[in-house]
């Protein structure tokens, strides 16, 4: 399976849209079901690292970047994914 962001590398990492560290937080428990908190995408190591490097606040990540589309709306992450795809030539 290829990375669901860059389509360049094999996916070896599962990224939870809502980080597991905030699953017990009241704000998240009120707004998301258990099933929603389990959702995520398969990523390559580079893309997974880029997400957590560029958006280090896990509450911000869970609140504002909790879908693939929302992740790609982050300007610096979108630029990283674009760069990675161009580097591959696709």
TORZAPA-272598 format. One record per residue (C-alpha): residue in three letters; x, y, z. Coordinates in steps of 0.25 Angstrom, whole numbers, plus 5000, padded with zeros to 4 digits. Example, Ala and Ser with C-alpha at 12.3 -4.5 7.8 and 13.67 -1.06 7.14 Angstrom:
<atoms>
ALA504949825031/SER505549965029/
</atoms>
This chain:
<atoms>
UNK500050005000/UNK500550144996/UNK500550265005/UNK499150335005/UNK499750465005/UNK500950464995/UNK500650334987/UNK502250324986/UNK502650224997/UNK502150105004/UNK501250135016/UNK501750075029/UNK501150165039/UNK499650185043/UNK499350335046/UNK498150355055/UNK497450485051/UNK497150505065/UNK498450475073/UNK498250365083/UNK498850455094/UNK497650535094/UNK496550425093/UNK496250445108/UNK496150595107/UNK494750645110/UNK494750735098/UNK494950625089/UNK494050525096/UNK492850625095/UNK493050645080/UNK493550515074/UNK493150365075/UNK494050255078/UNK493950215064/UNK494350355059/UNK495550355068/UNK496050225062/UNK496050285048/UNK497350315041/UNK498150285029/UNK499350205025/UNK500650285023/UNK502050265019/UNK503050305030/UNK503450435024/UNK501950495023/UNK501650445037/UNK502850515042/UNK502550635034/UNK501150645040/UNK501650635055/UNK502850735052/UNK502050835045/UNK500850825054/UNK501450785068/UNK500250825076/UNK499350695077/UNK498150775081/UNK498250865069/UNK498550745060/UNK497250675066/UNK496350805065/UNK496750865052/UNK497450755044/UNK496550635046/UNK496350585032/UNK497250565020/UNK496650685013/UNK496950775025/UNK498350725027/UNK498650765012/UNK498050905015/UNK499250925024/UNK500151015015/UNK501450955020/UNK500950815019/UNK500350835006/UNK501650895001/UNK502450775007/UNK501550675000/UNK501650754987/UNK503150754988/UNK503150604990/UNK502350574979/UNK503150664969/UNK504450594974/UNK503850464970/UNK503450514957/UNK501950494959/
</atoms>
